[in-house]
Amino acid sequence: MENEIAEASSAATAQERERHALNFAFSELGLCWHWDEQTYNALRDMGAEPDRLRAYVQMQHQHLLKVYDADFLVDAIRTTKLRYFEGGLAGAQA
């Protein structure tokens, strides 16, 4: 029972770090986006991260697709998110 609670807590912490990393990436890229817990959880069931990001752009910021390729946006966000983790910023947010 305690292991299940610890695993659930660890998963929640990992999801929170992931959400912070995405919000960091959005900010770094000058995107006025912020995923709160509700938005993150709603998108989480849409498959892999690139699919979630692409779906979000198509649903909420379709105007960007007139200027940017969806894959370009997704790659930029994911690359910037990786810098968040590599820079040790994830530990500061948890």
Backbone as a chain_set.jsonl record, in Angstrom:
{"seq": "MENEIAEASSAATAQERERHALNFAFSELGLCWHWDEQTYNALRDMGAEPDRLRAYVQMQHQHLLKVYDADFLVDAIRTTKLRYFEGGLAGAQA", "coords": {"N": [[0.82, -1.189, 0.0], [1.899, 1.266, 0.845], [3.93, 1.511, -1.052], [2.417, 1.877, -3.389], [1.267, 4.345, -2.896], [3.57, 5.932, -2.743], [4.52, 5.596, -5.366], [2.436, 6.795, -6.825], [2.633, 9.396, -5.871], [5.184, 10.039, -6.778], [4.784, 9.895, -9.55], [2.975, 11.993, -9.869], [4.603, 14.125, -9.137], [6.521, 13.989, -11.174], [4.918, 14.589, -13.37], [4.217, 17.18, -12.734], [6.702, 18.449, -12.854], [7.181, 18.103, -15.57], [5.142, 19.672, -16.64], [5.88, 22.199, -15.677], [8.286, 22.435, -17.07], [7.366, 22.558, -19.706], [5.896, 24.952, -19.59], [7.989, 26.7, -19.047], [9.389, 26.455, -21.463], [7.477, 27.51, -23.249], [7.404, 30.183, -22.38], [10.112, 30.967, -22.743], [10.23, 30.897, -25.497], [8.675, 32.978, -26.19], [5.987, 32.573, -26.334], [2.761, 33.154, -25.356], [1.574, 31.269, -23.6], [0.208, 29.118, -21.13], [0.124, 26.225, -19.402], [-2.086, 25.068, -17.201], [-2.853, 22.796, -14.502], [-5.23, 21.51, -15.189], [-5.416, 21.863, -18.005], [-3.074, 20.533, -18.825], [-3.642, 17.907, -17.928], [-5.913, 17.324, -19.461], [-4.852, 17.209, -22.036], [-3.049, 15.184, -21.831], [-3.997, 12.649, -22.45], [-3.887, 12.462, -25.168], [-2.002, 11.039, -26.566], [1.456, 10.749, -27.524], [3.898, 13.233, -26.506], [4.628, 15.046, -28.718], [2.303, 14.83, -30.244], [0.376, 15.838, -28.489], [1.226, 18.495, -28.186], [1.001, 19.4, -30.835], [-1.762, 19.07, -31.232], [-2.716, 20.918, -29.37], [-1.781, 23.352, -30.445], [-3.199, 23.343, -32.859], [-5.828, 23.444, -31.908], [-5.945, 25.703, -30.191], [-4.275, 27.762, -31.094], [-4.312, 28.152, -33.854], [-3.815, 30.126, -35.708], [-1.065, 30.493, -35.723], [-0.165, 28.536, -37.379], [-0.317, 29.509, -39.877], [1.97, 30.813, -40.293], [4.06, 29.331, -39.184], [5.368, 26.024, -39.436], [3.826, 23.176, -38.042], [5.44, 21.08, -37.062], [7.869, 22.406, -36.749], [7.269, 24.192, -34.63], [6.631, 22.35, -32.585], [9.093, 20.97, -32.345], [10.758, 23.104, -31.533], [9.655, 23.761, -29.044], [9.999, 21.353, -27.626], [12.803, 21.097, -27.668], [13.567, 23.344, -26.204], [12.331, 22.752, -23.798], [13.859, 20.552, -23.039], [16.272, 21.82, -22.461], [15.555, 23.044, -20.091], [15.468, 20.886, -18.291], [18.126, 19.953, -18.559], [19.514, 22.138, -17.643], [19.202, 22.056, -14.961], [17.037, 23.271, -13.843], [14.672, 22.033, -13.234], [14.771, 20.823, -10.708], [14.679, 23.055, -9.081], [12.093, 23.924, -9.288], [10.477, 21.968, -8.203]], "CA": [[0.0, 0.0, 0.0], [2.783, 2.434, 0.9], [4.602, 1.599, -2.346], [1.465, 2.436, -4.348], [1.152, 5.777, -2.577], [4.839, 6.551, -3.139], [4.563, 5.617, -6.829], [1.472, 7.804, -7.278], [3.216, 10.694, -5.547], [6.313, 10.228, -7.689], [4.218, 10.167, -10.876], [2.41, 13.341, -9.833], [5.739, 15.047, -9.127], [7.099, 13.967, -12.522], [3.996, 15.33, -14.241], [4.332, 18.592, -12.375], [7.972, 18.908, -13.445], [6.974, 18.145, -17.019], [4.289, 20.846, -16.912], [6.733, 23.382, -15.455], [9.242, 22.492, -18.171], [6.648, 23.043, -20.884], [5.597, 26.376, -19.386], [9.272, 27.374, -19.225], [9.649, 26.496, -22.905], [6.552, 28.47, -23.861], [7.861, 31.518, -22.016], [11.402, 31.215, -23.406], [9.989, 31.07, -26.929], [7.819, 34.142, -26.397], [4.601, 32.147, -26.516], [1.953, 33.545, -24.19], [0.797, 30.087, -23.232], [0.472, 28.557, -19.803], [-0.686, 25.042, -19.153], [-2.389, 24.771, -15.812], [-2.997, 21.363, -14.278], [-6.399, 21.036, -15.931], [-5.054, 21.796, -19.424], [-2.086, 19.464, -18.967], [-4.315, 16.618, -17.768], [-6.815, 17.115, -20.599], [-4.051, 16.888, -23.206], [-2.21, 14.019, -21.549], [-4.572, 11.448, -23.055], [-3.85, 12.596, -26.625], [-0.854, 10.338, -27.151], [2.81, 11.196, -27.196], [4.038, 14.683, -26.334], [4.493, 15.815, -29.959], [0.887, 14.832, -30.634], [-0.327, 16.751, -27.579], [1.597, 19.87, -28.544], [0.41, 19.681, -32.141], [-3.205, 19.21, -31.027], [-2.947, 22.188, -28.671], [-1.594, 24.442, -31.415], [-4.303, 23.301, -33.813], [-7.082, 23.811, -31.241], [-5.921, 26.981, -29.485], [-3.423, 28.787, -31.722], [-4.252, 27.773, -35.256], [-3.271, 31.245, -36.483], [0.382, 30.326, -35.841], [0.127, 27.598, -38.456], [-0.237, 30.273, -41.125], [3.338, 31.323, -40.375], [5.014, 28.294, -38.77], [5.031, 24.624, -39.598], [3.535, 22.575, -36.735], [6.611, 20.325, -36.61], [8.857, 23.384, -36.292], [6.854, 24.644, -33.299], [6.766, 21.231, -31.652], [10.522, 20.754, -32.127], [11.292, 24.229, -30.758], [9.168, 23.624, -27.661], [10.634, 20.194, -27.004], [14.221, 21.404, -27.49], [13.666, 24.309, -25.105], [11.967, 22.008, -22.594], [15.019, 19.742, -22.684], [17.227, 22.732, -21.813], [15.053, 23.234, -18.721], [15.945, 19.756, -17.493], [19.587, 19.91, -18.595], [20.025, 23.249, -16.879], [18.967, 21.849, -13.539], [15.936, 24.106, -13.361], [13.567, 21.188, -12.783], [14.869, 20.653, -9.257], [14.34, 24.31, -8.414], [10.646, 24.119, -9.331], [9.756, 20.901, -7.5]], "C": [[0.873, 1.265, 0.0], [3.529, 2.618, -0.412], [3.699, 2.228, -3.393], [1.311, 3.936, -4.14], [2.411, 6.511, -3.019], [4.945, 6.644, -4.654], [3.618, 6.674, -7.39], [2.008, 9.203, -7.026], [4.369, 11.024, -6.484], [5.826, 10.566, -9.097], [3.652, 11.574, -10.932], [3.521, 14.386, -9.862], [6.377, 15.12, -10.511], [6.216, 14.74, -13.491], [4.074, 16.826, -13.964], [5.617, 19.186, -12.94], [7.85, 19.055, -14.956], [6.17, 19.388, -17.401], [5.081, 22.134, -16.719], [7.723, 23.551, -16.604], [8.581, 23.006, -19.446], [6.342, 24.53, -20.75], [6.862, 27.228, -19.511], [9.563, 27.535, -20.716], [8.746, 27.507, -23.6], [7.035, 29.898, -23.609], [9.154, 31.887, -22.745], [11.231, 31.512, -24.895], [9.078, 32.255, -27.229], [6.367, 33.793, -26.673], [3.828, 32.465, -25.235], [0.998, 32.414, -23.816], [1.164, 29.693, -21.814], [-0.457, 27.377, -19.613], [-0.861, 24.884, -17.655], [-2.599, 23.258, -15.701], [-4.147, 20.776, -15.098], [-6.08, 20.879, -17.425], [-4.094, 20.641, -19.666], [-2.769, 18.097, -18.908], [-5.248, 16.319, -18.938], [-6.041, 16.673, -21.839], [-3.256, 15.594, -23.047], [-2.707, 12.747, -22.231], [-4.513, 11.466, -24.584], [-2.634, 11.933, -27.258], [0.462, 10.906, -26.678], [2.874, 12.726, -27.157], [3.95, 15.469, -27.647], [3.036, 15.911, -30.433], [0.084, 15.799, -29.776], [-0.04, 18.206, -27.939], [0.957, 20.283, -29.866], [-1.099, 19.908, -32.008], [-3.529, 20.543, -30.352], [-2.812, 23.365, -29.63], [-2.783, 24.485, -32.371], [-5.619, 23.747, -33.186], [-7.082, 25.252, -30.734], [-5.177, 28.106, -30.203], [-3.233, 28.503, -33.211], [-3.665, 28.876, -36.136], [-1.758, 31.13, -36.674], [0.756, 29.416, -37.009], [0.115, 28.264, -39.831], [1.198, 30.742, -41.367], [4.375, 30.224, -40.113], [4.47, 26.91, -39.088], [4.824, 24.022, -38.203], [4.743, 21.811, -36.195], [7.716, 21.248, -36.11], [8.526, 23.856, -34.875], [7.059, 23.551, -32.256], [8.239, 20.985, -31.332], [11.141, 21.863, -31.275], [10.886, 24.116, -29.291], [9.897, 22.484, -26.96], [12.128, 20.42, -26.758], [14.422, 22.343, -26.309], [13.315, 23.644, -23.782], [13.14, 21.158, -22.12], [16.085, 20.587, -22.002], [16.835, 22.986, -20.366], [15.587, 22.121, -17.822], [17.47, 19.703, -17.443], [20.214, 21.013, -17.764], [19.801, 23.139, -15.384], [17.829, 22.671, -12.979], [14.773, 23.278, -12.825], [13.591, 20.994, -11.273], [14.473, 21.891, -8.492], [12.839, 24.536, -8.351], [9.899, 23.129, -8.475], [9.602, 21.204, -6.031]], "O": [[0.615, 2.208, -0.748], [3.742, 3.75, -0.848], [4.161, 3.031, -4.203], [1.234, 4.7, -5.102], [2.329, 7.591, -3.603], [5.409, 7.656, -5.179], [3.971, 7.376, -8.337], [1.857, 10.093, -7.863], [4.507, 12.163, -6.929], [6.398, 11.431, -9.761], [3.827, 12.276, -11.929], [3.398, 15.412, -10.531], [6.736, 16.205, -10.969], [6.722, 15.469, -14.344], [4.002, 17.637, -14.887], [5.613, 20.307, -13.449], [8.354, 20.013, -15.542], [6.491, 20.069, -18.375], [4.961, 23.06, -17.52], [7.971, 24.668, -17.059], [9.172, 23.798, -20.18], [6.514, 25.285, -21.707], [6.812, 28.346, -20.023], [9.938, 28.615, -21.172], [9.205, 28.275, -24.446], [7.069, 30.72, -24.526], [9.276, 32.981, -23.295], [11.994, 32.283, -25.477], [8.747, 32.509, -28.387], [5.607, 34.616, -27.184], [4.239, 32.063, -24.147], [-0.217, 32.597, -23.733], [2.288, 29.91, -21.362], [-1.679, 27.519, -19.66], [0.093, 24.601, -16.93], [-2.528, 22.537, -16.697], [-4.037, 19.674, -15.634], [-6.438, 19.871, -18.033], [-4.276, 19.861, -20.6], [-2.504, 17.232, -19.743], [-5.356, 15.167, -19.358], [-6.529, 15.847, -22.61], [-2.842, 14.989, -24.036], [-1.911, 11.865, -22.553], [-5.047, 10.561, -25.225], [-2.283, 12.255, -28.394], [0.57, 11.465, -25.586], [2.013, 13.413, -27.706], [3.252, 16.482, -27.689], [2.604, 16.939, -30.954], [-0.792, 16.5, -30.282], [-0.946, 19.038, -27.988], [0.434, 21.39, -29.992], [-1.645, 20.835, -32.606], [-4.495, 21.214, -30.716], [-3.643, 24.273, -29.621], [-3.311, 25.56, -32.655], [-6.443, 24.364, -33.861], [-8.094, 25.946, -30.832], [-5.43, 29.281, -29.938], [-2.128, 28.605, -33.744], [-3.087, 28.596, -37.186], [-1.222, 31.613, -37.671], [1.854, 29.513, -37.557], [0.494, 27.649, -40.828], [1.588, 31.03, -42.499], [5.432, 30.195, -40.743], [3.265, 26.666, -39.015], [5.579, 24.334, -37.282], [5.04, 21.885, -35.002], [8.421, 20.915, -35.158], [9.407, 23.913, -34.017], [7.595, 23.803, -31.177], [8.595, 20.811, -30.167], [11.957, 21.588, -30.395], [11.701, 24.354, -28.4], [10.359, 22.638, -25.83], [12.658, 19.975, -25.74], [15.338, 22.158, -25.509], [13.931, 23.936, -22.756], [13.384, 21.058, -20.918], [16.735, 20.124, -21.064], [17.704, 23.129, -19.506], [16.094, 22.38, -16.73], [18.042, 19.434, -16.387], [21.315, 20.851, -17.239], [20.173, 24.036, -14.627], [17.669, 22.759, -11.762], [13.97, 23.78, -12.038], [12.541, 21.0, -10.63], [13.981, 21.794, -7.367], [12.352, 25.249, -7.474], [8.78, 23.416, -8.05], [9.019, 20.408, -5.294]]}, "num_chains": 1, "name": "protein.A"}
